[in-house]
């Protein structure tokens, strides 16, 4: 099987590429990524010479670049590429509209023209908006996005479904709760809190810290994507979650406890505009239809994540400083220049 993975240098995309190459010997992957600020090829450094892996730099919103890579023919497209940070979308929503909406449209058009057998669109729980207490959103819930980021993802979801109904595109949508684990860019809450705690810096917590989230270890989501790739029904939407929520404040307190740091490092800051109070998904459908279940308990997953960031302080430092951006130039461009000189 030959896969095109968009946004494969990001957190979830890079974890999925490592997972699929290690667990499925017959799979080949082309990673198509623009390498924006959160796209880090160092996440995939160990795969740079893998015989079943190839990186192609490109923008999903560029029709010519997308047409060029789609000419190579694929059995499936897994579309991770997206701008994802809510705070950045509040400051400037235009990159979110370009990548998340226009980029998805460009990919859908290419997939339609090339008759791609399977198109997996990676979405988010944020499209549903805030969940009332003791309530979980099922896949047929109304979409009520509260941030420009969430609105851009909801728009992309609707575009995907329109291509299913109008063009019979065999697309599937996966809406997932918050992922965490190794290689997550340190603007996100868990790596940010770990990094700050390791350096004895304040841990900023929005408002009262009682906003609730459902946390899923990234390899469990990779397995869910694999299940949808194998057995998912075209046109369906699948929620992916643990069905357990916890307040952000308790998450931060757990990280401090695991690291042996004082709770005095917690710093409550002004809440951001339009901050959803609670995200909660009902994942019964994917469990019953595809047989998926989460395997990593939160306490185990958070300990594994903390240990990874402790062990990989150099990666963390480069991610925070921006030094990782040199990886493409130092490794890929140099290799391409060498190959070009050999060919000539």
TIMAR-411043 format. One record per residue (C-alpha): residue in one letter; z, y, x; residue number from 1. Coordinates in steps of 0.5 Angstrom, whole numbers, plus 2048, in hexadecimal, padded with zeros to 3 digits. Layout:
BEGIN
+----+-----+-------+------+-----+
| aa |  up | north | east |   i |
+----+-----+-------+------+-----+
|  a |   Z |     Y |    X | NUM |
...
+----+-----+-------+------+-----+
This chain:
BEGIN
+----+-----+-------+------+-----+
| aa |  up | north | east |   i |
+----+-----+-------+------+-----+
|  x | 800 |   800 |  800 |   1 |
|  x | 7FE |   807 |  802 |   2 |
|  x | 803 |   80D |  800 |   3 |
|  x | 802 |   814 |  801 |   4 |
|  x | 809 |   817 |  801 |   5 |
|  x | 809 |   81F |  800 |   6 |
|  x | 80F |   823 |  803 |   7 |
|  x | 811 |   81D |  807 |   8 |
|  x | 814 |   821 |  80D |   9 |
|  x | 819 |   823 |  808 |  10 |
|  x | 820 |   820 |  807 |  11 |
|  x | 81E |   81B |  801 |  12 |
|  x | 817 |   81A |  803 |  13 |
|  x | 819 |   818 |  80A |  14 |
|  x | 81E |   813 |  808 |  15 |
|  x | 819 |   810 |  803 |  16 |
|  x | 814 |   80F |  809 |  17 |
|  x | 819 |   80C |  80D |  18 |
|  x | 81B |   808 |  808 |  19 |
|  x | 814 |   805 |  805 |  20 |
|  x | 812 |   804 |  80C |  21 |
|  x | 818 |   800 |  80E |  22 |
|  x | 818 |   7FC |  808 |  23 |
|  x | 811 |   7FB |  806 |  24 |
|  x | 80D |   7F8 |  80C |  25 |
|  x | 806 |   7F9 |  808 |  26 |
|  x | 807 |   800 |  807 |  27 |
|  x | 803 |   806 |  80B |  28 |
|  x | 805 |   80D |  80A |  29 |
|  x | 802 |   814 |  80B |  30 |
|  x | 807 |   81A |  80B |  31 |
|  x | 804 |   820 |  808 |  32 |
|  x | 808 |   826 |  809 |  33 |
|  x | 808 |   82D |  80B |  34 |
|  x | 80E |   82E |  80F |  35 |
|  x | 811 |   833 |  80C |  36 |
|  x | 818 |   835 |  80E |  37 |
|  x | 81C |   82F |  80B |  38 |
|  x | 816 |   82A |  80D |  39 |
|  x | 818 |   827 |  814 |  40 |
|  x | 814 |   822 |  818 |  41 |
|  x | 81A |   820 |  81C |  42 |
|  x | 81D |   81D |  816 |  43 |
|  x | 817 |   818 |  817 |  44 |
|  x | 817 |   818 |  81F |  45 |
|  x | 818 |   810 |  81F |  46 |
|  x | 812 |   80F |  81B |  47 |
|  x | 80D |   814 |  81F |  48 |
|  x | 809 |   80E |  822 |  49 |
|  x | 80A |   809 |  81C |  50 |
|  x | 804 |   805 |  81B |  51 |
|  x | 805 |   806 |  814 |  52 |
|  x | 806 |   80D |  813 |  53 |
|  x | 802 |   814 |  814 |  54 |
|  x | 804 |   81B |  814 |  55 |
|  x | 7FF |   820 |  811 |  56 |
|  x | 801 |   827 |  811 |  57 |
|  x | 7FF |   82B |  80A |  58 |
|  x | 801 |   82F |  804 |  59 |
|  x | 801 |   82B |  7FD |  60 |
|  x | 7FF |   832 |  7FA |  61 |
|  x | 7F8 |   832 |  7FF |  62 |
|  x | 7F3 |   82F |  7FB |  63 |
|  x | 7EE |   82E |  801 |  64 |
|  x | 7F4 |   82B |  805 |  65 |
|  x | 7F6 |   826 |  7FF |  66 |
|  x | 7EF |   824 |  7FE |  67 |
|  x | 7EE |   822 |  806 |  68 |
|  x | 7F4 |   81E |  806 |  69 |
|  x | 7F2 |   81A |  7FF |  70 |
|  x | 7EB |   819 |  801 |  71 |
|  x | 7EF |   813 |  805 |  72 |
|  x | 7F1 |   80F |  7FF |  73 |
|  x | 7F8 |   80D |  7FD |  74 |
|  x | 7FB |   808 |  7F8 |  75 |
|  x | 801 |   80D |  7F6 |  76 |
|  x | 803 |   814 |  7F7 |  77 |
|  x | 80A |   816 |  7F8 |  78 |
|  x | 80B |   81D |  7F7 |  79 |
|  x | 812 |   820 |  7FA |  80 |
|  x | 80F |   826 |  7FC |  81 |
|  x | 813 |   82C |  7F9 |  82 |
|  x | 817 |   832 |  7FA |  83 |
|  x | 81E |   830 |  7F8 |  84 |
|  x | 823 |   835 |  7FA |  85 |
|  x | 826 |   839 |  7F4 |  86 |
|  x | 829 |   83E |  7F7 |  87 |
|  x | 822 |   840 |  7FB |  88 |
|  x | 81E |   83F |  7F4 |  89 |
|  x | 823 |   845 |  7F1 |  90 |
|  x | 821 |   849 |  7F7 |  91 |
|  x | 81A |   848 |  7F7 |  92 |
|  x | 817 |   843 |  7F2 |  93 |
|  x | 80F |   844 |  7F4 |  94 |
|  x | 80F |   83E |  7F9 |  95 |
|  x | 812 |   83A |  7F4 |  96 |
|  x | 80D |   83B |  7EF |  97 |
|  x | 807 |   83A |  7F5 |  98 |
|  x | 80A |   834 |  7F7 |  99 |
|  x | 80D |   831 |  7F1 | 100 |
|  x | 808 |   833 |  7EC | 101 |
|  x | 802 |   834 |  7EF | 102 |
|  x | 803 |   82F |  7F5 | 103 |
|  x | 804 |   82A |  7EF | 104 |
|  x | 7FE |   82C |  7EB | 105 |
|  x | 7FA |   82B |  7F2 | 106 |
|  x | 7FC |   824 |  7F3 | 107 |
|  x | 7FB |   822 |  7EC | 108 |
|  x | 7F4 |   824 |  7EC | 109 |
|  x | 7F3 |   820 |  7F2 | 110 |
|  x | 7F6 |   81A |  7F0 | 111 |
|  x | 7F2 |   81B |  7E9 | 112 |
|  x | 7EB |   81B |  7ED | 113 |
|  x | 7ED |   816 |  7F2 | 114 |
|  x | 7F0 |   811 |  7EC | 115 |
|  x | 7F6 |   810 |  7F0 | 116 |
|  x | 7FA |   80A |  7ED | 117 |
|  x | 801 |   80C |  7ED | 118 |
|  x | 804 |   814 |  7EE | 119 |
|  x | 80B |   814 |  7EE | 120 |
|  x | 80E |   81B |  7ED | 121 |
|  x | 815 |   81D |  7F0 | 122 |
|  x | 819 |   821 |  7EB | 123 |
|  x | 820 |   824 |  7EA | 124 |
|  x | 826 |   823 |  7E5 | 125 |
|  x | 826 |   82B |  7E5 | 126 |
|  x | 820 |   82B |  7E0 | 127 |
|  x | 824 |   829 |  7DB | 128 |
|  x | 829 |   82F |  7DC | 129 |
|  x | 831 |   82F |  7DC | 130 |
|  x | 834 |   828 |  7D8 | 131 |
|  x | 839 |   829 |  7D3 | 132 |
|  x | 840 |   826 |  7D5 | 133 |
|  x | 840 |   81E |  7D3 | 134 |
|  x | 838 |   81E |  7D2 | 135 |
|  x | 833 |   81B |  7D7 | 136 |
|  x | 82B |   81D |  7D6 | 137 |
|  x | 826 |   818 |  7D4 | 138 |
|  x | 81F |   818 |  7D6 | 139 |
|  x | 81D |   81B |  7CF | 140 |
|  x | 822 |   821 |  7D0 | 141 |
|  x | 81F |   828 |  7CF | 142 |
|  x | 81E |   82C |  7D6 | 143 |
|  x | 822 |   832 |  7D6 | 144 |
|  x | 821 |   834 |  7DE | 145 |
|  x | 826 |   83A |  7E0 | 146 |
|  x | 823 |   83C |  7E7 | 147 |
|  x | 81C |   83D |  7E9 | 148 |
|  x | 81C |   837 |  7ED | 149 |
|  x | 81E |   833 |  7E7 | 150 |
|  x | 819 |   836 |  7E3 | 151 |
|  x | 814 |   835 |  7E8 | 152 |
|  x | 815 |   82D |  7E8 | 153 |
|  x | 815 |   82D |  7E1 | 154 |
|  x | 80E |   830 |  7E1 | 155 |
|  x | 80C |   82B |  7E6 | 156 |
|  x | 80F |   826 |  7E2 | 157 |
|  x | 80B |   828 |  7DC | 158 |
|  x | 805 |   829 |  7E0 | 159 |
|  x | 806 |   821 |  7E2 | 160 |
|  x | 807 |   81F |  7DB | 161 |
|  x | 801 |   823 |  7D8 | 162 |
|  x | 7FC |   81F |  7DD | 163 |
|  x | 7FF |   819 |  7DB | 164 |
|  x | 7FD |   81A |  7D4 | 165 |
|  x | 7F7 |   81E |  7D5 | 166 |
|  x | 7F4 |   81A |  7DB | 167 |
|  x | 7F7 |   814 |  7DA | 168 |
|  x | 7FA |   815 |  7E1 | 169 |
|  x | 7FF |   80F |  7E3 | 170 |
|  x | 805 |   814 |  7E5 | 171 |
|  x | 80C |   813 |  7E5 | 172 |
|  x | 812 |   818 |  7E5 | 173 |
|  x | 818 |   817 |  7E8 | 174 |
|  x | 81E |   81C |  7E7 | 175 |
|  x | 824 |   81B |  7EC | 176 |
|  x | 82B |   81D |  7EC | 177 |
|  x | 82D |   820 |  7F3 | 178 |
|  x | 82B |   81C |  7F9 | 179 |
|  x | 82F |   81C |  7FF | 180 |
|  x | 82F |   819 |  806 | 181 |
|  x | 82C |   819 |  80D | 182 |
|  x | 827 |   81E |  80F | 183 |
|  x | 829 |   823 |  809 | 184 |
|  x | 827 |   82A |  80B | 185 |
|  x | 82E |   82E |  80C | 186 |
|  x | 82D |   833 |  807 | 187 |
|  x | 82F |   82E |  802 | 188 |
|  x | 836 |   82D |  800 | 189 |
|  x | 838 |   827 |  803 | 190 |
|  x | 835 |   828 |  80A | 191 |
|  x | 837 |   82F |  80A | 192 |
|  x | 83E |   82D |  808 | 193 |
|  x | 83E |   828 |  80D | 194 |
|  x | 83B |   82D |  813 | 195 |
|  x | 840 |   832 |  811 | 196 |
|  x | 846 |   82E |  811 | 197 |
|  x | 844 |   82B |  818 | 198 |
|  x | 844 |   832 |  81B | 199 |
|  x | 84A |   834 |  817 | 200 |
|  x | 846 |   839 |  813 | 201 |
|  x | 848 |   83B |  80C | 202 |
|  x | 845 |   837 |  806 | 203 |
|  x | 842 |   83B |  801 | 204 |
|  x | 843 |   839 |  7FA | 205 |
|  x | 83F |   83C |  7F4 | 206 |
|  x | 844 |   83F |  7EF | 207 |
|  x | 84A |   83A |  7ED | 208 |
|  x | 847 |   834 |  7F0 | 209 |
|  x | 847 |   830 |  7EA | 210 |
|  x | 83F |   830 |  7E9 | 211 |
|  x | 83E |   828 |  7E8 | 212 |
|  x | 838 |   824 |  7EB | 213 |
|  x | 836 |   81D |  7EC | 214 |
|  x | 835 |   81B |  7F3 | 215 |
|  x | 830 |   815 |  7F5 | 216 |
|  x | 830 |   812 |  7FC | 217 |
|  x | 829 |   813 |  7FE | 218 |
|  x | 827 |   80C |  800 | 219 |
|  x | 829 |   80A |  7F9 | 220 |
|  x | 824 |   80F |  7F6 | 221 |
|  x | 81E |   80D |  7FB | 222 |
|  x | 820 |   806 |  7F8 | 223 |
|  x | 81F |   809 |  7F1 | 224 |
|  x | 818 |   80C |  7F3 | 225 |
|  x | 816 |   805 |  7F6 | 226 |
|  x | 818 |   802 |  7EF | 227 |
|  x | 813 |   807 |  7EB | 228 |
|  x | 80E |   806 |  7F0 | 229 |
|  x | 80E |   7FE |  7EF | 230 |
|  x | 810 |   7FE |  7E8 | 231 |
|  x | 810 |   805 |  7E5 | 232 |
|  x | 80C |   806 |  7DE | 233 |
|  x | 807 |   80C |  7DF | 234 |
|  x | 808 |   812 |  7DA | 235 |
|  x | 810 |   810 |  7DB | 236 |
|  x | 815 |   815 |  7DD | 237 |
|  x | 81B |   811 |  7E1 | 238 |
|  x | 822 |   815 |  7E2 | 239 |
|  x | 826 |   812 |  7E8 | 240 |
|  x | 82D |   813 |  7E9 | 241 |
|  x | 834 |   810 |  7EA | 242 |
|  x | 836 |   812 |  7E3 | 243 |
|  x | 83C |   815 |  7E7 | 244 |
|  x | 83E |   81C |  7E8 | 245 |
|  x | 843 |   820 |  7EC | 246 |
|  x | 845 |   827 |  7ED | 247 |
|  x | 842 |   82B |  7F3 | 248 |
|  x | 849 |   82D |  7F5 | 249 |
|  x | 84B |   826 |  7F5 | 250 |
|  x | 845 |   824 |  7F9 | 251 |
|  x | 847 |   829 |  7FE | 252 |
|  x | 84E |   827 |  7FF | 253 |
|  x | 84C |   820 |  800 | 254 |
|  x | 848 |   822 |  806 | 255 |
|  x | 84D |   826 |  809 | 256 |
|  x | 852 |   820 |  808 | 257 |
|  x | 84D |   81B |  80B | 258 |
|  x | 84C |   820 |  811 | 259 |
|  x | 854 |   822 |  812 | 260 |
|  x | 853 |   829 |  810 | 261 |
|  x | 857 |   82E |  80C | 262 |
|  x | 856 |   830 |  805 | 263 |
|  x | 857 |   837 |  807 | 264 |
|  x | 850 |   837 |  80A | 265 |
|  x | 84D |   837 |  803 | 266 |
|  x | 84B |   83E |  801 | 267 |
|  x | 849 |   840 |  7FA | 268 |
|  x | 843 |   844 |  7F9 | 269 |
|  x | 840 |   848 |  7F3 | 270 |
|  x | 83C |   843 |  7EF | 271 |
|  x | 834 |   843 |  7EF | 272 |
|  x | 830 |   846 |  7E9 | 273 |
|  x | 82F |   841 |  7E4 | 274 |
|  x | 833 |   83B |  7E7 | 275 |
|  x | 833 |   835 |  7E3 | 276 |
|  x | 83A |   832 |  7E2 | 277 |
|  x | 838 |   82B |  7E1 | 278 |
|  x | 833 |   826 |  7E3 | 279 |
|  x | 833 |   81F |  7E0 | 280 |
|  x | 82D |   81A |  7DE | 281 |
|  x | 82D |   813 |  7DB | 282 |
|  x | 82A |   80E |  7DF | 283 |
|  x | 82A |   809 |  7DA | 284 |
|  x | 822 |   808 |  7DA | 285 |
|  x | 821 |   807 |  7E1 | 286 |
|  x | 826 |   802 |  7E1 | 287 |
|  x | 824 |   7FE |  7DB | 288 |
|  x | 81C |   7FF |  7DC | 289 |
|  x | 81C |   7FE |  7E4 | 290 |
|  x | 822 |   7FB |  7E6 | 291 |
|  x | 825 |   800 |  7EA | 292 |
|  x | 82C |   802 |  7EC | 293 |
|  x | 82F |   806 |  7F1 | 294 |
|  x | 832 |   802 |  7F7 | 295 |
|  x | 836 |   807 |  7FB | 296 |
|  x | 83D |   80A |  7F8 | 297 |
|  x | 83E |   811 |  7F9 | 298 |
|  x | 844 |   810 |  7FE | 299 |
|  x | 840 |   80B |  802 | 300 |
|  x | 83A |   810 |  802 | 301 |
|  x | 83E |   816 |  804 | 302 |
|  x | 841 |   813 |  809 | 303 |
|  x | 83A |   810 |  80C | 304 |
|  x | 838 |   817 |  80B | 305 |
|  x | 83D |   81B |  80F | 306 |
|  x | 83D |   816 |  815 | 307 |
|  x | 835 |   817 |  815 | 308 |
|  x | 836 |   81E |  816 | 309 |
|  x | 83C |   81D |  81B | 310 |
|  x | 838 |   819 |  81F | 311 |
|  x | 832 |   81D |  81E | 312 |
|  x | 834 |   824 |  820 | 313 |
|  x | 82E |   826 |  824 | 314 |
|  x | 82A |   825 |  81E | 315 |
|  x | 82E |   829 |  81A | 316 |
|  x | 82F |   82E |  81F | 317 |
|  x | 827 |   82F |  820 | 318 |
|  x | 826 |   82F |  818 | 319 |
|  x | 82B |   834 |  818 | 320 |
|  x | 828 |   838 |  81D | 321 |
|  x | 821 |   837 |  81B | 322 |
|  x | 81F |   834 |  822 | 323 |
|  x | 81D |   82D |  81E | 324 |
|  x | 816 |   831 |  81D | 325 |
|  x | 814 |   830 |  824 | 326 |
|  x | 814 |   829 |  823 | 327 |
|  x | 80D |   829 |  820 | 328 |
|  x | 80A |   82D |  825 | 329 |
|  x | 80D |   829 |  82B | 330 |
|  x | 80B |   822 |  828 | 331 |
|  x | 806 |   822 |  823 | 332 |
|  x | 801 |   828 |  826 | 333 |
|  x | 802 |   826 |  82D | 334 |
|  x | 800 |   81F |  82B | 335 |
|  x | 7FA |   821 |  827 | 336 |
|  x | 7F8 |   825 |  82D | 337 |
|  x | 7F8 |   81F |  832 | 338 |
|  x | 7F4 |   81B |  82D | 339 |
|  x | 7EF |   820 |  82C | 340 |
|  x | 7EE |   821 |  834 | 341 |
|  x | 7EE |   819 |  834 | 342 |
|  x | 7E8 |   819 |  82F | 343 |
|  x | 7E4 |   81F |  832 | 344 |
+----+-----+-------+------+-----+
